[in-house]
Amino acid sequence: MASTSPEPSTAAAAGGETDGSVQIRRLEAADHEKGFVSLLSQLSSCPDLTASEFAACFADLAALGDDHVILVAEDAAVAAAERRILATGCLFVERKFLRGGGKVGHVEDVVVDAAARGRGLGLRVVRRLVEIAKEAGCYKVILDCTPELRAYYAKCGFVEKGVQMAGSCF
C-alpha cells in the first residue's frame, strides 16, 4: 500500500494540494526515506525506526482508513530523489455515542522542520486537516498545544476552551 488511504497518490486525488513548490498530501510508505521520523523528533521523543518497523506501523495506521489521516508537506520544487518532508500533522477521528453517534476530530503531531518555519506550512497542514474533519462529519475538532503556541493556533482558527490534563501510562 503506497499511502494511508486507498486513494491514488496524486495531489488532487489524495486530498492534497500543491502551490507550485510545496505539495500537501497524505503520508506514503516511501516517506520513511524522506525524513518523516526525524521530522517528528523535532516535536517530541521519537526513536528512529528501521524501514521494516516504519512499514509495519504505516500498515497498522493505513488500516484505520479515513479515521487516521497523516498529511505531509513535501518540497516539490526539487528533484524527486532529493525531496524531504517539511511539515506534518495528523487527524484522528473519534466516534462517540454523544450527539447521536457523532464524530470528533483530534489534530495531533503538527510539526514544521526548523529550516522551513515561517512559510505558512503548518497553517496549511492544519487547515487541510480541519477540512478533512468537516468532510468526515466531525462536529468539532480538538487540538492540544503548549501555552506558547496559543497565538499560532488562534491564527489557524482555534479558540482556547477548557483545561487539558494528562496522566502517564507505564
C-alpha positions as CSV (number, residue, x, y, z in Angstrom):
1,M,0.0,0.0,0.0
2,A,1.5,3.3,-1.0
3,S,-0.4,5.8,1.1
4,T,-2.6,5.9,4.3
5,S,-5.6,5.9,2.1
6,P,-6.7,3.6,-0.8
7,E,-6.8,6.7,-3.0
8,P,-4.2,7.3,-5.7
9,S,-1.2,9.3,-4.6
10,T,-1.5,12.3,-6.9
11,A,-2.0,15.5,-5.0
12,A,-5.6,16.1,-6.0
13,A,-6.8,12.5,-5.7
14,A,-5.1,12.0,-2.3
15,G,-6.7,15.1,-0.8
16,G,-3.5,17.0,-1.4
17,E,-2.8,20.5,-2.8
18,T,0.2,22.0,-4.5
19,D,1.3,25.6,-4.6
20,G,4.0,25.0,-7.1
21,S,6.8,24.4,-4.7
22,V,5.2,22.6,-1.8
23,Q,2.7,19.7,-2.0
24,I,0.4,18.8,0.9
25,R,-0.5,15.1,0.6
26,R,-1.1,12.0,2.6
27,L,1.8,10.1,4.1
28,E,3.2,7.4,1.9
29,A,5.3,4.4,2.8
30,A,8.3,5.9,0.9
31,D,8.3,8.9,3.3
32,H,10.5,7.0,5.7
33,E,13.3,7.7,3.3
34,K,12.3,11.4,3.1
35,G,13.0,12.1,6.8
36,F,9.5,11.7,8.2
37,V,10.6,10.2,11.5
38,S,13.4,12.6,12.0
39,L,11.0,15.5,11.5
40,L,8.7,14.1,14.2
41,S,11.7,14.1,16.6
42,Q,11.7,17.9,16.3
43,L,8.3,17.7,18.1
44,S,8.9,15.0,20.7
45,S,11.0,12.0,21.6
46,C,10.8,9.8,18.5
47,P,13.4,7.0,18.2
48,D,14.5,6.2,14.7
49,L,12.6,3.3,13.1
50,T,14.1,0.8,10.7
51,A,12.4,0.6,7.3
52,S,10.6,-2.6,8.3
53,E,9.4,-1.0,11.7
54,F,8.1,2.0,9.8
55,A,6.4,-0.2,7.2
56,A,4.6,-2.2,10.0
57,C,3.5,1.0,11.8
58,F,2.4,2.5,8.5
59,A,0.3,-0.6,7.6
60,D,-1.4,-0.5,11.0
61,L,-2.3,3.2,10.6
62,A,-3.3,2.8,7.0
63,A,-5.8,0.0,8.1
64,L,-7.7,2.7,10.0
65,G,-8.5,4.4,6.7
66,D,-10.0,7.9,7.0
67,D,-10.2,7.6,10.8
68,H,-6.5,8.3,10.9
69,V,-5.1,10.7,8.3
70,I,-1.5,11.9,8.3
71,L,-0.6,14.7,6.0
72,V,2.8,15.8,5.0
73,A,4.2,18.8,3.2
74,E,6.9,18.0,0.6
75,D,9.1,20.3,-1.3
76,A,8.0,19.6,-4.9
77,A,10.5,22.1,-6.4
78,V,13.4,19.8,-6.1
79,A,14.2,16.5,-7.9
80,A,12.2,13.5,-6.6
81,A,15.3,11.8,-5.2
82,E,16.2,14.9,-3.1
83,R,12.7,15.6,-1.7
84,R,12.3,15.9,2.1
85,I,9.2,16.1,4.3
86,L,9.0,19.7,5.5
87,A,5.9,19.5,7.8
88,T,3.3,17.0,9.0
89,G,0.1,16.8,11.0
90,C,-2.3,14.1,11.9
91,L,-6.1,13.9,12.2
92,F,-7.6,11.1,14.4
93,V,-11.4,10.8,14.1
94,E,-13.1,9.6,17.4
95,R,-16.5,8.1,17.1
96,K,-18.8,9.0,20.0
97,F,-22.2,8.0,21.5
98,L,-22.8,11.7,22.1
99,R,-24.7,13.7,19.5
100,G,-26.3,10.6,18.0
101,G,-23.1,8.8,17.3
102,G,-21.2,11.9,16.3
103,K,-17.5,12.3,15.5
104,V,-14.8,14.4,17.0
105,G,-11.6,15.2,15.1
106,H,-8.3,15.4,17.0
107,V,-5.4,17.2,15.4
108,E,-2.1,15.9,16.6
109,D,1.6,15.8,15.9
110,V,1.9,19.0,14.0
111,V,5.5,19.9,13.3
112,V,7.3,22.0,10.7
113,D,11.0,21.5,10.1
114,A,13.1,24.2,11.8
115,A,14.6,25.2,8.4
116,A,11.2,25.6,6.8
117,R,9.3,27.6,9.5
118,G,7.8,30.9,8.6
119,R,6.5,29.7,5.2
120,G,2.9,29.0,6.4
121,L,3.3,25.2,6.0
122,G,1.9,24.4,9.5
123,L,-1.1,26.6,8.9
124,R,-1.8,24.9,5.5
125,V,-1.5,21.4,7.0
126,V,-3.7,22.3,10.0
127,R,-6.4,23.9,7.7
128,R,-6.4,20.9,5.4
129,L,-6.8,18.6,8.4
130,V,-9.8,20.6,9.6
131,E,-11.3,20.4,6.1
132,I,-10.9,16.7,6.2
133,A,-12.6,16.5,9.6
134,K,-15.5,18.6,8.3
135,E,-15.8,16.3,5.3
136,A,-15.8,13.3,7.7
137,G,-18.8,14.8,9.6
138,C,-17.0,15.8,12.7
139,Y,-19.0,18.2,14.9
140,K,-15.8,19.7,16.4
141,V,-12.0,19.5,16.2
142,I,-9.8,19.4,19.2
143,L,-6.1,20.4,19.3
144,D,-3.9,20.4,22.3
145,C,-0.9,22.7,22.4
146,T,1.6,24.3,24.8
147,P,0.8,27.8,26.1
148,E,3.4,29.4,23.9
149,L,1.6,28.1,20.8
150,R,-1.8,29.5,21.6
151,A,-1.5,32.5,19.4
152,Y,-0.2,30.4,16.5
153,Y,-3.2,28.0,16.7
154,A,-5.6,31.0,17.1
155,K,-4.4,32.0,13.6
156,C,-5.4,28.6,12.4
157,G,-9.0,29.2,13.7
158,F,-8.8,27.5,17.1
159,V,-10.0,29.1,20.3
160,E,-8.9,28.2,23.8
161,K,-11.6,26.2,25.6
162,G,-11.4,24.3,28.9
163,V,-8.4,22.8,30.5
164,Q,-6.5,19.8,29.3
165,M,-4.9,17.3,31.8
166,A,-2.8,14.3,31.1
167,G,-1.6,11.3,33.0
168,S,1.3,9.0,32.5
169,C,0.9,5.4,31.2
170,F,3.5,3.0,32.4
